[in-house]
Amino acid sequence: MPLIVVDVMPKAEILDPQGKAVTRALTRLGHEAVGQVRIGKRFELTVDGEVTDELLGRIRTVAEDVLANTVIEDVVGIHVEEQA
Amino acid sequence: MKVGVVTFPGTLDDRDAQRAVRLAGHEPVALWHRDHDLQGVDAIVLPGGFSYGDYLRAGAIAALSPIMTEVVDAAKRGVPVLGICNGFQMLAEAKLLPGGLVRNATGLFVRRDQRLTVERTSTPWTNGFEPGQEIVIPLKNGEGRFVSTKTELERIEGEGLVAFRYAGRNPNGSMDDIAGVSNAAGNVVGLMPHPEHAVELGFGPDTSARMRSGLDGLTIFALALESVAA
């Protein structure tokens, strides 16, 4: 069964307190090479049958209307993976 | 006047809001998220809590509830709608109000009696206040930071849609100290602090006169009829 992956990130201009906390922890552990961490979301949608352009179009609508709130987040990627 | 208070799974302050409506002289009507029936109410309150455990985003799933179809229609007809805390988050998710609410800049849940400045008084929920009046009502949330894009924020400020602003220290990093906003028509208002917790002696914020005697929230629920008709 095909797997459609939707990636959502907080908008760049919006402070991400979670990412900031992780960045600070990494710095404390001595990983100075890591400049910044931002945390987003990965959605995995399994679908029945073939992944058509029409279906991907509908998934994009769902991603922008429901999975992400485009006032504060961006849909940064939609891609198809084969399920293991 | 009949004021509907919608209960969602995970709503906490619905009965507090119903009590506030009653203390302000109106009749509260309990509404259920799965119904498509507003039971003929004259105004609607979306109360606070953690609907659906804040899954996906705070207020996001509740904003897709069956009753929200009717709430959105009513809001567009001019019916007064008030969103408190999680209710504000739902109104933002439903795009009835501009902007969004995200995790507090400190990453901490904040609970305090909060000073606010009333900015917009041309709404049925705020017309009992004087412009610039300072009030104190409780604040309690983890995701109360109001954010928006730069251009949207300019529009919100330019059109005078800010209903309440934090006075004194900004508790959560909200842009422009925004605590509450309204739609252009003014019938839809959302705010993060909780007016329903400042309506009764013995339970509100402290005042200089007496402990727990703050009643500033009552003015919001007073909903003067003439303003609704206007």
Chai-1 contact restraints between the chains, C-beta under 6 A:
chainA,res_idxA,chainB,res_idxB,connection_type,confidence,min_distance_angstrom,max_distance_angstrom,comment,restraint_id
A,I14,B,V147,contact,1.0,0.0,6.0,A-B,restraint_1
A,L15,B,A105,contact,1.0,0.0,6.0,A-B,restraint_2
A,P17,B,R103,contact,1.0,0.0,6.0,A-B,restraint_3
A,P17,B,G107,contact,1.0,0.0,6.0,A-B,restraint_4
A,N69,B,R57,contact,1.0,0.0,6.0,A-B,restraint_5
A,N69,B,G100,contact,1.0,0.0,6.0,A-B,restraint_6
A,V71,B,G100,contact,1.0,0.0,6.0,A-B,restraint_7
A,I72,B,G100,contact,1.0,0.0,6.0,A-B,restraint_8
A,I72,B,V102,contact,1.0,0.0,6.0,A-B,restraint_9
A,I72,B,V147,contact,1.0,0.0,6.0,A-B,restraint_10
